[in-house]
Amino acid sequence: MAKTTFSGPVRSDSGFQIPVVTTANLPAFGDVAVGTVYMVSDNGSGDDEYCIVISTGAAWVTAVGAALS
């Protein structure tokens, strides 16, 4: 997948592809570019709960801004 820089609203008529990982396989936030997005498929306890997380460069945060625990 290509990487690009842009500003403004995001729109896709064909959907988005977001990598899905478990908490154990989520890369360290410092190992990815700021703004990288992943879908986490569990809550760290093995339960099937899904959450979109975004790297701030200092932490993974949820799409609502809460730190990922």
JOGILIN-V867163 format. One record per pair of residues at least 4 apart in sequence whose C-alpha atoms are under 7 Angstrom apart, sorted by sequence separation. I is the first residue (numbers start at 1). J is the second residue. D is the distance in Angstrom with one decimal. If there is no record, write none. Layout:
i=I j=J d=D
i=I j=J d=D
This chain:
i=12 j=16 d=6.9
i=21 j=25 d=5.8
i=22 j=26 d=6.3
i=27 j=31 d=6.6
i=32 j=36 d=6.5
i=42 j=46 d=5.6
i=43 j=47 d=5.9
i=55 j=59 d=5.9
i=56 j=60 d=6.3
i=61 j=65 d=5.4
i=62 j=66 d=5.3
i=21 j=26 d=6.0
i=42 j=47 d=5.3
i=55 j=60 d=4.6
i=61 j=66 d=5.4
i=62 j=67 d=6.2
i=42 j=48 d=4.9
i=43 j=49 d=5.9
i=54 j=60 d=5.5
i=55 j=61 d=6.4
i=61 j=67 d=4.4
i=62 j=68 d=6.2
i=41 j=48 d=6.2
i=42 j=49 d=4.8
i=53 j=60 d=6.0
i=54 j=61 d=5.4
i=60 j=67 d=6.2
i=61 j=68 d=5.3
i=41 j=49 d=5.8
i=42 j=50 d=5.9
i=53 j=61 d=5.3
i=54 j=62 d=6.3
i=60 j=68 d=5.8
i=41 j=50 d=4.6
i=53 j=62 d=4.4
i=54 j=63 d=6.7
i=40 j=50 d=5.6
i=41 j=51 d=6.8
i=52 j=62 d=5.8
i=53 j=63 d=5.8
i=39 j=50 d=6.7
i=40 j=51 d=5.2
i=51 j=62 d=6.8
i=52 j=63 d=5.7
i=39 j=51 d=5.6
i=40 j=52 d=6.3
i=39 j=52 d=4.5
i=38 j=52 d=5.8
i=39 j=53 d=6.3
i=37 j=52 d=6.9
i=38 j=53 d=5.5
i=37 j=53 d=5.7
i=38 j=54 d=6.7
i=23 j=40 d=6.1
i=37 j=54 d=4.6
i=20 j=38 d=6.0
i=21 j=39 d=6.3
i=22 j=40 d=5.3
i=36 j=54 d=5.6
i=37 j=55 d=6.7
i=18 j=37 d=6.8
i=19 j=38 d=5.3
i=20 j=39 d=4.6
i=21 j=40 d=5.1
i=22 j=41 d=5.2
i=23 j=42 d=6.3
i=35 j=54 d=5.7
i=36 j=55 d=5.4
i=18 j=38 d=5.9
i=19 j=39 d=6.1
i=20 j=40 d=5.8
i=21 j=41 d=6.0
i=22 j=42 d=5.7
i=23 j=43 d=6.7
i=35 j=55 d=5.2
i=18 j=39 d=6.4
i=20 j=41 d=6.5
i=23 j=44 d=5.3
i=34 j=55 d=5.3
i=35 j=56 d=6.2
i=34 j=56 d=5.2
i=34 j=57 d=5.0
i=29 j=55 d=5.6
i=30 j=57 d=5.5
i=29 j=57 d=5.8
i=30 j=58 d=6.7
i=29 j=58 d=6.6
i=29 j=59 d=5.6
i=29 j=60 d=6.0
